[in-house]
Amino acid sequence: MRVLRFLGKLSVPSSIHLRLIRNISTSVPRNGSLFTQEHRELQSSLTKLIDTEINPYVDQWEEEGQYPAHEVFKKLGQAGFLGITKPEKYGGLGLDYSFAVAAHETLGNINCGAIPMSIGVQTDMSTPALARFGSDYVKEQFLAPSIAGDYVSCLGVSEPGSGSDVATIKTTARWDGDDLIINGQKMWITNGFQADWICLLANTSQAAPHLSKSLICVPMDSPGIHLAKRINKIGMLSSDTAQIFFEDVRVPAKNLIGEEGKGFTYQMMQFQEERLAAAGLLLRPMEKCVEATIEYTKNRQAFGKSILDNQYVHYRLAELQTEIEALRALTYRATELYKEGEDVTKLVSMCKLKGGRLVREVSDSCLQFWGGMGFTKEVIVSRFYRDMRLVSIGGGADEVMLSIICKYLGILPKLGKKKH
């Protein structure tokens, strides 16, 4: 039923309906891939939406410094792409996480890094804990309209003095009867200026740092919320990034996600999907860099032959493509284990670390082969060079990923455990 409803939303041809009906119970990956024919149909439909509704306008949105998130999200929501893994009860498709990774990889076909990141905030950063632990009330109020594309969401974790070190956040949510009164500030908030609500991490008690925090759904039109600054970035230009202040913002305590004091744990779980999504989103941009560079160097002449005819150039491009495939294999393996309920913290951290470093290597190497053109705003390689530098910083810096990997290797104490 989930697949049928998904296909109905996409208005795919009846021949595809019939083929997928036959394969619902028997469809298996081919050629060692994580994806089945059902995944491929999802990717094909999303590609069509990107080609018609997003990519034709990306250059304009990059120049304007913002894209119309509500308009784009509504189209994605109507097609079912904002709730792929979310409960059917609230408008989602209820599919396993491999379908989300298939969508992330396809979103990488968007000709910038900002819009896929903005979409990922909605699907894999601000809503996983809500979908998993939220009450029926908060799911109805915040999850359902986010899946439908009626709401744009953002995630409020980072602060000026607390980025990757989540335990040190200072924002508080003080109890006042049946309400919470929020004070503090958040920084680097993607979608902040267009968001209808924020999934906010705040201290709701004086307990130990890992036990004092809660996740709260906060409407962005609440009195006391001030959008203080639109941050001017070197890349990711078409997504807005905000600094937000909270001054005695009152929300009902029933807006809590799950149990009070479990916010740190819930956020660590959300990070797993965020980091896995990030790896999936990087695959196509890197491949597009390589593909565009092959085409350009094939036609660019120097010293009587094309740039591509130089052995170093074509060997280097082959090397980069091999590394991309290695990251894809690691991402697919982590996805398969996550789908089976395994703890993939170590593998996901490796995906995030490798992805952030590799995209820098790929975009930098490819830009070099473009020569002077690579240093212009006119080519896709330079855009990815600017945009993707963020991956090694946001969502947990490279150094944090290394620390997590070390803990799982037994080199350092596990997270949440003290060294004796």
Backbone torsions as a table, in degrees:
resi	resn	phi	psi	omega
1	MET	NA	-37.6	-179.4
2	ARG	-63.3	-44.7	-179.6
3	VAL	-65.3	-41.5	179.8
4	LEU	-62.5	-43.3	-179.3
5	ARG	-66.7	-37.5	177.0
6	PHE	-62.1	-46.0	-179.6
7	LEU	-65.6	-35.3	177.4
8	GLY	-61.6	-39.0	178.5
9	LYS	-64.6	-32.9	-176.2
10	LEU	-87.3	-7.8	179.2
11	SER	54.5	46.8	-179.3
12	VAL	-80.9	160.3	-178.9
13	PRO	-59.5	152.1	-177.0
14	SER	-62.6	-29.7	178.9
15	SER	-61.9	-35.9	177.6
16	ILE	-70.3	-41.1	175.3
17	HIS	-52.9	-50.2	-176.2
18	LEU	-64.4	-42.1	-178.7
19	ARG	-63.9	-42.1	-178.4
20	LEU	-72.8	-32.0	175.4
21	ILE	-59.4	-42.2	179.8
22	ARG	-66.3	-28.4	-172.0
23	ASN	-100.5	-0.2	-174.5
24	ILE	-54.1	-43.6	-175.8
25	SER	-93.3	-17.4	-171.6
26	THR	-116.3	-6.3	-176.2
27	SER	-63.5	129.4	179.8
28	VAL	-132.6	156.9	178.2
29	PRO	-60.6	148.1	178.1
30	ARG	-113.5	148.4	175.8
31	ASN	55.9	33.6	176.8
32	GLY	75.3	5.6	-178.4
33	SER	-80.0	155.8	174.1
34	LEU	-70.1	-25.5	-169.2
35	PHE	-95.6	141.6	174.3
36	THR	-99.0	-177.5	177.2
37	GLN	-61.9	-33.0	178.0
38	GLU	-62.6	-42.0	176.9
39	HIS	-61.8	-40.4	-178.3
40	ARG	-65.3	-37.3	178.1
41	GLU	-66.3	-40.6	175.9
42	LEU	-59.7	-46.2	-179.6
43	GLN	-63.0	-39.3	179.4
44	SER	-63.3	-43.3	-179.4
45	SER	-67.2	-40.6	177.9
46	LEU	-66.8	-37.6	177.2
47	THR	-59.9	-41.1	179.4
48	LYS	-63.2	-40.7	179.0
49	LEU	-64.9	-42.8	178.8
50	ILE	-61.9	-43.9	-176.9
51	ASP	-66.9	-29.3	-176.1
52	THR	-100.5	-33.2	-170.8
53	GLU	-110.5	-12.2	-174.7
54	ILE	-123.6	-61.3	-173.2
55	ASN	-58.4	-34.3	178.6
56	PRO	-62.2	-16.8	-174.5
57	TYR	-114.1	-1.0	-173.4
58	VAL	-61.4	-44.6	-178.9
59	ASP	-59.5	-41.6	178.6
60	GLN	-63.6	-45.2	-178.9
61	TRP	-66.5	-35.7	176.9
62	GLU	-62.7	-41.1	178.6
63	GLU	-67.2	-37.9	-178.4
64	GLU	-77.6	-17.2	178.6
65	GLY	79.5	14.6	177.2
66	GLN	-169.7	144.5	175.0
67	TYR	-111.8	156.5	-178.1
68	PRO	-76.6	86.0	-173.0
69	ALA	-59.3	-42.8	-178.5
70	HIS	-61.9	-40.8	-179.6
71	GLU	-66.1	-45.9	-179.2
72	VAL	-68.5	-43.2	-178.6
73	PHE	-63.9	-36.2	179.6
74	LYS	-62.5	-40.9	178.5
75	LYS	-67.3	-40.4	177.0
76	LEU	-66.4	-40.7	179.8
77	GLY	-65.3	-42.2	179.2
78	GLN	-62.5	-30.9	179.9
79	ALA	-87.2	-4.0	176.2
80	GLY	91.7	8.3	-171.7
81	PHE	-88.1	-4.5	179.6
82	LEU	-99.0	-1.3	-179.3
83	GLY	-139.1	36.9	-173.8
84	ILE	-56.3	-44.0	-177.7
85	THR	-102.1	1.9	-173.5
86	LYS	-85.1	160.2	-175.5
87	PRO	-61.0	140.4	178.2
88	GLU	-61.7	-31.5	-178.2
89	LYS	-56.6	-29.1	-176.8
90	TYR	-110.5	19.9	175.4
91	GLY	99.0	-0.8	179.2
92	GLY	-80.3	177.0	179.8
93	LEU	-96.3	-16.3	177.2
94	GLY	66.4	24.6	-179.7
95	LEU	-87.4	163.4	-179.3
96	ASP	-77.0	169.8	-169.0
97	TYR	-68.5	-16.6	177.2
98	SER	-63.2	-30.5	177.4
99	PHE	-70.7	-33.6	175.9
100	ALA	-65.3	-41.2	179.1
101	VAL	-66.2	-37.8	174.8
102	ALA	-58.7	-40.8	178.2
103	ALA	-68.4	-41.6	179.2
104	HIS	-60.0	-45.3	-179.5
105	GLU	-60.0	-38.2	-179.9
106	THR	-71.9	-37.3	176.2
107	LEU	-60.0	-22.3	175.4
108	GLY	-64.3	-11.2	175.8
109	ASN	-77.0	-10.9	174.8
110	ILE	-66.3	138.0	-170.2
111	ASN	-82.5	39.4	171.2
112	CYS	-167.0	168.2	178.1
113	GLY	-91.3	-21.2	-170.5
114	ALA	-68.9	-44.5	-174.9
115	ILE	-70.4	-45.5	174.4
116	PRO	-58.3	-38.4	177.7
117	MET	-63.0	-44.1	179.7
118	SER	-61.0	-42.5	177.2
119	ILE	-64.9	-41.3	179.0
120	GLY	-62.1	-31.7	175.3
121	VAL	-58.9	-41.3	-178.2
122	GLN	-70.6	-44.7	-170.9
123	THR	-86.9	-31.1	-168.8
124	ASP	-129.4	2.0	-179.0
125	MET	-121.6	-43.1	-174.9
126	SER	-100.5	-12.5	-174.3
127	THR	-117.5	-13.2	-178.7
128	PRO	-59.2	-46.3	179.8
129	ALA	-66.6	-38.1	177.5
130	LEU	-59.5	-45.5	-178.8
131	ALA	-67.3	-32.8	-174.3
132	ARG	-88.1	-38.0	-171.4
133	PHE	-118.8	-12.0	-174.3
134	GLY	-68.4	154.4	174.8
135	SER	-72.9	166.6	175.9
136	ASP	-57.9	-36.0	-178.4
137	TYR	-61.6	-52.8	-176.4
138	VAL	-70.7	-28.9	176.2
139	LYS	-67.1	-41.2	178.8
140	GLU	-68.1	-38.1	-175.7
141	GLN	-79.0	-33.6	-171.4
142	PHE	-123.0	-39.2	-177.1
143	LEU	-73.9	-49.9	-176.5
144	ALA	-56.9	-49.2	178.5
145	PRO	-68.3	-23.7	176.2
146	SER	-72.8	-39.2	176.9
147	ILE	-65.9	-38.3	-179.0
148	ALA	-73.3	-15.8	-176.7
149	GLY	86.8	9.4	177.1
150	ASP	-80.1	-27.7	177.9
151	TYR	-115.3	145.6	168.1
152	VAL	-107.3	135.3	-178.0
153	SER	-117.2	164.3	173.2
154	CYS	-141.4	167.2	-177.5
155	LEU	-115.5	125.5	-178.7
156	GLY	-109.0	87.2	176.5
157	VAL	-117.6	-57.2	-174.0
158	SER	-64.1	145.9	176.1
159	GLU	-133.7	166.7	-178.7
160	PRO	-53.2	-34.8	-179.8
161	GLY	-107.4	6.3	-177.0
162	SER	-144.0	101.0	177.1
163	GLY	-105.0	-92.6	178.8
164	SER	-68.4	-24.0	-179.8
165	ASP	-86.5	78.6	-172.4
166	VAL	-63.0	-31.8	-175.6
167	ALA	-62.8	-19.3	-173.9
168	THR	-97.4	9.6	-179.8
169	ILE	-59.9	149.2	-174.7
170	LYS	-107.8	-17.7	-177.6
171	THR	-57.0	135.5	-177.5
172	THR	-118.1	152.8	172.2
173	ALA	-131.1	97.6	-174.6
174	ARG	-86.4	135.9	178.7
175	TRP	-71.1	136.2	174.7
176	ASP	-143.7	88.6	-174.6
177	GLY	66.2	-122.4	179.5
178	ASP	-94.9	12.9	-179.5
179	ASP	-118.4	167.2	170.5
180	LEU	-120.2	136.7	178.4
181	ILE	-112.9	118.4	-169.4
182	ILE	-102.6	133.5	174.2
183	ASN	-138.2	139.2	179.1
184	GLY	147.0	-161.5	178.3
185	GLN	-149.9	155.5	177.1
186	LYS	-128.9	149.7	-173.5
187	MET	-132.2	151.7	176.9
188	TRP	64.4	41.8	-173.2
189	ILE	-93.7	103.2	177.0
190	THR	-65.8	136.2	-177.3
191	ASN	77.0	3.1	-172.0
192	GLY	-54.2	-39.5	-175.7
193	PHE	-80.2	-16.3	180.0
194	GLN	-111.0	-5.3	-172.8
195	ALA	-70.9	144.9	172.8
196	ASP	-90.8	-25.6	177.6
197	TRP	-153.5	158.7	-179.1
198	ILE	-124.3	133.8	171.7
199	CYS	-85.7	100.4	-167.6
200	LEU	-102.2	131.1	172.7
201	LEU	-98.1	123.0	-177.3
202	ALA	-145.3	158.4	176.9
203	ASN	-81.9	120.6	-179.8
204	THR	-109.1	3.9	177.2
205	SER	-157.0	178.1	178.1
206	GLN	-99.6	17.9	-178.8
207	ALA	-69.1	-179.3	176.9
208	ALA	-57.0	151.6	-173.3
209	PRO	-50.9	-35.7	-178.1
210	HIS	-83.9	-4.1	-178.2
211	LEU	-121.7	1.2	-173.3
212	SER	-99.4	-4.8	-168.4
213	LYS	-106.0	149.4	177.6
214	SER	-136.8	153.4	172.5
215	LEU	-97.4	134.5	-174.5
216	ILE	-132.9	135.9	173.2
217	CYS	-85.6	116.4	-175.4
218	VAL	-121.6	117.5	175.6
219	PRO	-62.1	136.1	-176.1
220	MET	-76.7	-8.9	175.5
221	ASP	-95.5	12.9	179.0
222	SER	-67.6	138.2	175.1
223	PRO	-56.5	136.8	179.2
224	GLY	100.2	-7.4	175.1
225	ILE	-90.8	126.0	-178.5
226	HIS	-123.0	119.4	173.7
227	LEU	-81.9	97.3	-168.1
228	ALA	-78.8	-33.7	-171.0
229	LYS	-157.2	133.7	169.4
230	ARG	-92.0	112.6	-172.0
231	ILE	-74.6	129.8	-179.2
232	ASN	-89.5	110.7	-171.8
233	LYS	-105.7	162.3	177.0
234	ILE	-82.7	-18.2	178.4
235	GLY	-145.2	-169.7	-177.0
236	MET	49.2	50.0	-167.4
237	LEU	-71.8	-33.2	-173.6
238	SER	-88.7	4.7	170.8
239	SER	-110.6	137.1	-179.7
240	ASP	-84.0	146.4	-179.1
241	THR	-131.7	127.1	-168.3
242	ALA	-119.6	152.1	161.1
243	GLN	-103.7	129.3	-172.1
244	ILE	-127.0	133.2	175.3
245	PHE	-108.9	143.1	177.9
246	PHE	-120.3	117.6	-178.8
247	GLU	-123.1	102.9	-179.6
248	ASP	50.8	48.1	178.6
249	VAL	-80.2	119.5	-175.9
250	ARG	-101.3	125.8	175.2
251	VAL	-134.6	153.3	177.1
252	PRO	-64.4	140.8	178.5
253	ALA	-62.4	-21.4	178.1
254	LYS	-69.9	-5.3	174.2
255	ASN	-80.2	-2.6	174.5
256	LEU	-61.4	142.3	173.0
257	ILE	-93.0	115.8	178.8
258	GLY	67.0	-143.0	-175.6
259	GLU	-88.8	144.6	172.9
260	GLU	-62.8	141.6	178.1
261	GLY	85.5	-6.4	179.3
262	LYS	-97.9	7.6	-174.1
263	GLY	-60.3	-39.9	-180.0
264	PHE	-63.1	-44.8	178.9
265	THR	-63.4	-45.0	178.9
266	TYR	-60.5	-40.5	-178.3
267	GLN	-68.4	-36.3	175.8
268	MET	-61.7	-37.0	176.1
269	MET	-66.5	-41.5	178.9
270	GLN	-62.9	-34.7	179.0
271	PHE	-60.2	-32.1	-178.4
272	GLN	-63.4	-45.1	178.6
273	GLU	-69.9	-38.1	178.0
274	GLU	-59.2	-45.1	-175.8
275	ARG	-73.9	-34.7	175.7
276	LEU	-68.6	-39.4	176.1
277	ALA	-61.6	-41.4	-179.1
278	ALA	-59.8	-42.7	179.2
279	ALA	-63.2	-43.8	178.7
280	GLY	-63.3	-38.9	-178.9
281	LEU	-67.3	-20.0	-176.6
282	LEU	-83.6	-21.9	-169.4
283	LEU	-61.7	-51.8	-177.8
284	ARG	-69.8	-40.5	174.9
285	PRO	-56.3	-40.1	178.2
286	MET	-66.8	-42.5	177.8
287	GLU	-63.8	-37.4	178.6
288	LYS	-65.3	-36.1	175.2
289	CYS	-60.1	-47.3	-179.4
290	VAL	-65.1	-45.6	-178.7
291	GLU	-61.9	-45.5	179.8
292	ALA	-65.3	-35.7	-179.4
293	THR	-70.8	-38.1	175.3
294	ILE	-59.9	-47.3	-178.4
295	GLU	-63.7	-42.7	-178.3
296	TYR	-68.9	-46.2	-177.2
297	THR	-71.4	-22.3	175.6
298	LYS	-65.4	-34.3	-175.2
299	ASN	-100.7	-13.2	-179.9
300	ARG	-86.7	127.4	-176.4
301	GLN	-101.9	141.4	172.9
302	ALA	-156.3	130.5	179.8
303	PHE	56.3	40.0	171.9
304	GLY	82.9	7.0	177.5
305	LYS	-152.5	166.0	179.5
306	SER	-71.2	153.7	177.4
307	ILE	-59.2	-36.5	-178.0
308	LEU	-65.7	-22.8	179.9
309	ASP	-70.7	-13.6	176.1
310	ASN	-74.2	129.4	-175.2
311	GLN	-59.2	-38.6	-179.5
312	TYR	-60.2	-40.0	-176.5
313	VAL	-66.6	-52.0	-176.4
314	HIS	-73.3	-27.8	173.0
315	TYR	-66.7	-41.3	-178.4
316	ARG	-64.8	-41.6	178.7
317	LEU	-65.3	-37.4	176.4
318	ALA	-65.2	-38.9	178.1
319	GLU	-63.7	-44.0	-179.7
320	LEU	-64.1	-41.6	179.5
321	GLN	-64.7	-34.7	176.6
322	THR	-63.5	-42.3	178.2
323	GLU	-64.3	-37.6	177.6
324	ILE	-62.2	-44.1	179.0
325	GLU	-64.3	-34.5	177.9
326	ALA	-65.4	-40.9	176.6
327	LEU	-65.1	-39.4	178.1
328	ARG	-60.2	-44.0	-179.8
329	ALA	-62.8	-41.9	178.7
330	LEU	-64.9	-41.9	179.5
331	THR	-64.0	-43.8	179.2
332	TYR	-64.5	-39.3	179.3
333	ARG	-64.4	-46.1	178.5
334	ALA	-61.1	-39.2	179.3
335	THR	-63.5	-45.2	-179.2
336	GLU	-60.8	-43.5	179.9
337	LEU	-69.3	-38.1	177.6
338	TYR	-63.1	-40.6	178.1
339	LYS	-60.8	-31.5	-179.5
340	GLU	-87.3	2.3	177.0
341	GLY	87.0	13.3	179.8
342	GLU	-78.5	157.4	172.6
343	ASP	-78.0	110.8	-175.8
344	VAL	-111.3	21.0	-176.7
345	THR	-55.0	-45.1	-179.2
346	LYS	-64.6	-47.6	-178.0
347	LEU	-66.4	-40.7	179.6
348	VAL	-64.8	-38.5	176.6
349	SER	-64.1	-36.7	175.6
350	MET	-65.6	-41.4	177.2
351	CYS	-59.5	-46.7	-178.9
352	LYS	-64.5	-45.1	179.3
353	LEU	-62.1	-51.9	-178.1
354	LYS	-64.3	-41.3	-179.7
355	GLY	-62.8	-46.8	-179.7
356	GLY	-62.0	-39.6	-179.9
357	ARG	-75.3	-39.7	-176.5
358	LEU	-69.0	-39.4	-178.9
359	VAL	-65.9	-30.7	174.1
360	ARG	-67.2	-42.1	-179.5
361	GLU	-66.2	-44.5	-178.0
362	VAL	-65.7	-49.9	-176.8
363	SER	-66.3	-37.4	179.2
364	ASP	-68.4	-44.9	-179.7
365	SER	-63.9	-43.6	-179.4
366	CYS	-67.3	-41.6	179.0
367	LEU	-58.2	-38.4	-180.0
368	GLN	-59.4	-37.3	-178.2
369	PHE	-74.8	-13.9	176.0
370	TRP	-84.1	-9.8	-179.6
371	GLY	62.6	-140.5	-178.0
372	GLY	-59.4	-33.6	179.2
373	MET	-62.7	-28.8	179.7
374	GLY	-67.7	-18.1	-178.4
375	PHE	-98.3	18.3	176.8
376	THR	-109.6	168.4	176.5
377	LYS	-87.0	3.6	-171.5
378	GLU	-86.4	-9.3	-173.0
379	VAL	-121.3	150.3	-175.7
380	ILE	-65.7	-30.6	-177.8
381	VAL	-63.7	-41.9	-179.4
382	SER	-68.9	-32.8	177.7
383	ARG	-65.8	-44.9	178.2
384	PHE	-67.9	-32.3	176.4
385	TYR	-59.3	-41.7	179.4
386	ARG	-75.0	-48.7	-172.3
387	ASP	-66.6	-45.5	-167.6
388	MET	-80.5	-5.4	175.4
389	ARG	-61.9	-25.2	-178.7
390	LEU	-65.2	-25.9	-171.5
391	VAL	-61.7	-31.6	179.3
392	SER	-79.9	-0.9	-179.2
393	ILE	-116.2	-56.5	-175.4
394	GLY	-71.9	152.0	178.1
395	GLY	70.3	20.0	-176.1
396	GLY	108.2	110.2	-177.0
397	ALA	-65.3	162.5	179.0
398	ASP	-51.3	-41.5	-176.7
399	GLU	-65.4	-33.9	176.5
400	VAL	-69.0	-40.5	177.6
401	MET	-60.6	-42.3	178.7
402	LEU	-62.0	-40.6	179.4
403	SER	-63.2	-42.5	178.9
404	ILE	-63.7	-45.0	179.4
405	ILE	-60.0	-41.9	178.7
406	CYS	-61.8	-40.1	178.9
407	LYS	-61.6	-41.0	-179.2
408	TYR	-75.5	-17.3	174.1
409	LEU	-86.4	-4.5	-180.0
410	GLY	85.7	7.3	-179.4
411	ILE	-77.1	-34.4	179.3
412	LEU	-126.0	162.7	177.4
413	PRO	-60.3	148.0	175.9
414	LYS	-62.9	155.4	178.5
415	LEU	-56.1	133.4	176.0
416	GLY	84.0	-1.1	179.7
417	LYS	-115.9	137.2	-179.9
418	LYS	-87.4	148.2	177.7
419	LYS	-80.2	129.8	-178.7
420	HIS	-104.7	NA	NA
